[in-house]
Amino acid sequence: MNSAQTFRFSAPRFTLLYLLLLGAFSAFAQGTDGAEQEESIELESITVTGKRPSAWQSPSGVVATRSATATKTDTRLLHTPASVSVITQDQMRQMGAQNVAQTLRYTPGTFSESRTSRRYDSIFLRGFGGFGGNANFVQYLDGQRLPAGQGYLKSAIDPYLLERIDVVRGANSVQYGQINPGGLVNQISKRAYFEPSREVAVEAGHDSNRFVGFDINQPLGQGESVALRLTGLHRYSESKTGLAAERYALAPSLTWRIGPQTELTAHAQWQHDPAGGDYNAVPAYGTLENNPAGNVPEHAFLGERSFERFKRDTALLGYRLSHTWNENISLQHNLLYAHGRSEFRNTSLMGHLGGSTWARTATASDEKMRGIHTDAQLRLRFHTGAVKHTLNIGADYQNNRAERLLGNLRGGAGVPPVDAANPQSSVILTPPWQSDGRRRQQQLGLYVQNQMEAGAWLAQLGVRHDRVHTRETVDQLLPAYRRQQHDRRDHKTTYQAALMYRADNGLSPYASYATSFEPVSTLNLYGDKKPFHATTAEQWEIGLKYQPEQFRALFGLSAFQLTRNHVLTKDTHTGAHPSAQIQTGQVRVRGMELEARAEWNERWSTIAALTWLKPEVTRSNIKEELGSRPVGLPATMASLWLQYALLNERLKLSAGIRHVSASYADVANTVKTPAATLVDLGARYDLGHLSQTLQGATASLNIHNAADKIHYGGCFARGTTGSARTTQCFPGSRRSIVFGLNYHW
């Protein structure tokens, strides 16, 4: 079937959308002549002023007031009927975050360190995430989805390259198409702007931790027509097991004011990770539970250093072009191209052989990926009587390709077992390539969103239709050649509706409904061979936001029910293969979230978050799973971060405490990962008060897990009902002390 047939949209499905567009354009034609031309108090069109739009800029302090991630329009957070958190650049600096997962530690609804390896930023959002093939990764940059490989090739952007991070919790397919039902983490990259700024930063500390970075922004010429920015870094550290993690990155950008109403920002990013640190788990038997034959030593590495390898190279190139005809009509086009490759070698535990000895498996994976994502938006502002409209009409297209060579060796002479109580080096044979996989996925989506204001009321309606075409070919090379081909087509229409009341006292209650979908990556190898359909989700949410006038702050409270349908579960039909699956499962998460961000005065600032979740498997063909909590998901998370400035704001002291409740390691909920409460500390001193020559210099100290508490990010068990002998755990990050020096001029 040709591409035109593949992405042809049927008239019946889009009748409502077409009528909505036609009505909008008719109203627009009339409204622009007779309606008032006053500016909306809630939404701002993207006008070219030579400076960064506020929704893409990181404000000073820890309280952001605007975002464009939830609606794709520059909107006040107080008047956005959705749960949105913004991690500002100041917050990242205060906390000394060294990867994106660490920046999310104090964010409600987000569990970001179930696996504390710095290779990836794997997260749970509103209860949805997991391990292995169920993992949910941070994969959005500037509102565009980053391509990924078929296995271990995922992008991980360094936080030093980011302006801010927006977290939108809950279903949001109307804006982004295929998406995890828990929401998305949108990384906003640093871009050139029309103010000179220069920075050099260095860090050194525990575990051979060292960092050097620079960030130079410079307008060119006398006028505000062209600006250049260049950001770069080198980062190195070693895990407690002695494995190195290293990164080099460079990110140039150019902003060109082509005319009074047209602006182009081109950007690129190159990142080279020659080493990825520790990625291995330890057995629960000998750590969480005593093993009479010998417990696992602290900081033990149960893989093989001579075999372990992780290399990753990624490159990004894109632009953002905006044109504003007048205050009522604007057009924006975003494009992002990415490609990357990785080499992965890893030894992991396979099974308990008795005593303190464990069988192991060795994995080799070489991957490549490349993809393009383009998103065009037409924004119209008009009136129909007393109602103000901001209509956003868009189309986005993604085309991603991935290739993977995969090999495994399980036990035997090629992969000797390991004594977990006394691990010794041995020789691991490199696995032969067993499969050669290729995948191509195309997505085309059309969407319409109407943000309407009438007095104190705000309503938001959206509809989108997507067509996703996935072709996958797997050539089995061993033990005998066999080709498997799969062709999946997912056609989904998603919706969004919200209503908010904006009271004069700063309170904004709201209610919303949204749906989402996500294609299933698992292949139907053992059932009827037909491709699995995409999972779908729907969310109901009520919330309350408050922004006081007396000081800079934003408070949010939300309650929601999020249900995911068509989840894979065991096929129990007579004669079905033991590994066959069908899509009759369902997972429901009910929860509440509370967030408070406040700068009480010039001295005190606070970030507080509380999350309560009641996740439940509501449909499953596995008896033990029905009614259970999904693996790896804590039910309660709480955090508090405080900063206090003294000595005329020369010295700023920070302290944080974060708690994660226990989670389950197995489907039947019989093995637990213990709860953990950790403390972080920080300090920053303005050296400019010591000497005029030190103006712009700041010294910093950050201590993560100050008590050096032993804890585990998450555990998982093999089989439905686990035990300590079948469970493996990922050790949590131990104490880290890092000193820094930053010079800004």
TADA-V765018 format. One record per backbone hydrogen bond with DSSP energy under -0.5 kcal/mol. CO is the residue of the C=O (numbers start at 0). NH is the residue of the N-H. Records with the same first field share a line. If there is no record, write none. Layout:
CO->NH / NH
//
This chain:
1->5
2->6
4->7
9->13
10->14
11->14
13->17
14->18
15->19
16->20
17->21
18->22
19->23
20->24
21->25
22->26
23->27
24->28
25->29
26->30
27->31
29->32 / 33
30->34
41->75
43->73
44->46
46->48
49->193
52->55
53->56
54->67
56->58
60->89
61->63
64->76 / 77
66->74
67->71
72->74
73->43
74->66
75->78
76->79
78->80
79->81
81->83
82->168
84->166
85->87
86->164
87->91
88->92
89->93
90->94
91->95 / 96
92->95
98->102
99->103
100->103
101->104
103->106
106->109
108->125
109->111
110->123
116->119
119->121
120->137
122->135
123->110
124->127
126->128
127->124
130->133
131->134
134->136
135->122
136->138
138->145
139->186
140->143
143->140
151->153
152->148
157->160
158->161
160->189
163->187
164->86
165->167 / 185
166->84 / 168
167->183
168->82
171->174 / 175
172->176
179->182
181->169
183->167 / 185
184->139 / 186
185->165 / 187
186->141 / 188
187->162 / 163
192->194
196->216
197->744
198->214
199->742
200->212
201->740
202->210
203->738
204->208
205->208
206->237
208->204
209->235
210->202
211->233
212->200
213->231
214->198
215->229
216->196
217->227
219->224 / 225
222->224
224->256
225->219
226->254
227->217
228->252
229->215
230->250
231->213
232->248
233->211
234->246
235->209
236->244
238->241
242->238
243->276
244->236
245->274
246->234
247->271
248->232
249->269
250->230
251->267
252->228
253->265
254->226 / 256
255->257 / 263
258->261
260->323
261->257 / 258
262->321
263->255 / 265
264->319
265->253
266->317
268->315
269->249
270->313
271->247 / 273
272->311
274->245
281->728
283->285 / 286 / 287 / 288
285->295
288->285
289->291
290->293
296->299
299->301
303->306 / 307
308->344
310->342
311->272
312->340
313->270
314->338
315->268
316->336
317->266
318->334
319->264
320->332
321->262
322->324 / 330
325->328
327->380
328->324 / 325
329->378
330->322
331->376
332->320
333->374
334->318
335->372
336->316
337->370
338->314
339->368
340->312
341->366
342->310
343->364
344->308
345->362
347->360
350->358
353->356
355->419
356->352 / 353
357->417
358->349 / 350
359->410
360->347
361->408
362->345
363->406
364->343
365->404
366->341
367->402
368->339
369->400
370->337
371->398
372->335
373->396
374->333
375->394
376->331 / 378
377->379 / 392
378->329
379->390
381->388
383->386
385->387
386->383
387->452
388->381
389->391 / 450
390->379 / 392
391->448
392->377
393->446
394->375
395->444
396->373
397->442
398->371
399->440
400->369
401->438
402->367
403->436
404->365
405->433 / 434
406->363
408->361 / 410
410->414
411->414
413->428
414->359
417->357 / 419
418->421
419->296
425->427
433->476 / 477
434->405
435->474
436->403
437->472
438->401
439->470
440->399
441->468
442->397
443->466
444->395
445->464
446->393
447->462
448->391 / 450
449->451 / 460
450->389
451->458
452->387
453->456
455->501
456->453
457->499
458->451
459->497
460->449
461->495
462->447
463->493
464->445
465->491
466->443
467->469 / 489
468->441
469->487
470->439
471->485
472->437
473->475 / 483
474->435 / 476
475->481
481->475
483->473
485->471
487->469
488->490
489->467 / 491
491->465
493->463
494->514
495->461
496->512
497->459
498->510
499->457
500->502 / 508
502->505
505->546
506->502
507->544
508->500
509->542
510->498
511->540
512->496
513->538
514->172
515->536
516->178
517->534
518->520
522->524
525->576
534->517
535->564
536->515
537->562
538->513
539->560
540->511
541->558
542->509
543->556
544->507
545->554
550->552
551->598
553->596
554->545
555->594
556->543
557->592
558->541
559->590
560->539
561->588
562->537
563->586
564->535
566->584
568->581
569->571
572->575
576->579
579->570
581->568 / 583
584->565 / 566
585->617 / 618
586->563
587->615
588->561
589->613
590->559
591->611
592->557
593->609
594->555
595->607
596->553
597->599 / 605
598->551
602->644
603->599 / 600
604->642
605->597
606->640
607->595
608->638
609->593
610->636
611->591
613->589
615->587 / 617
616->626
618->585
620->622
621->624 / 625
624->627
627->616
629->632
631->633
634->612
635->660
636->610
637->658
638->608
639->656
640->606
641->654
642->604
643->652
645->649 / 650
646->649
649->685
650->645
651->683
652->643
653->681
654->641
655->679
656->639
657->677
658->637
659->675
661->634
662->672
663->631
664->716
665->668
670->664 / 665
671->673
672->662
675->659
677->657
678->705
679->655
680->702
681->653
682->700
683->651
684->686 / 698
685->688
686->689 / 690
690->693
691->694
693->696
695->743
696->686 / 687
697->741
698->684
699->739
700->682
701->737
702->680
703->735
704->707
710->731
713->729
715->727
718->666
719->667 / 721
722->725 / 726
723->284 / 726
725->717
726->283
727->715
728->281 / 730
729->712 / 713
735->703
736->205
737->701
738->203
739->699
740->201
741->697
742->199
//
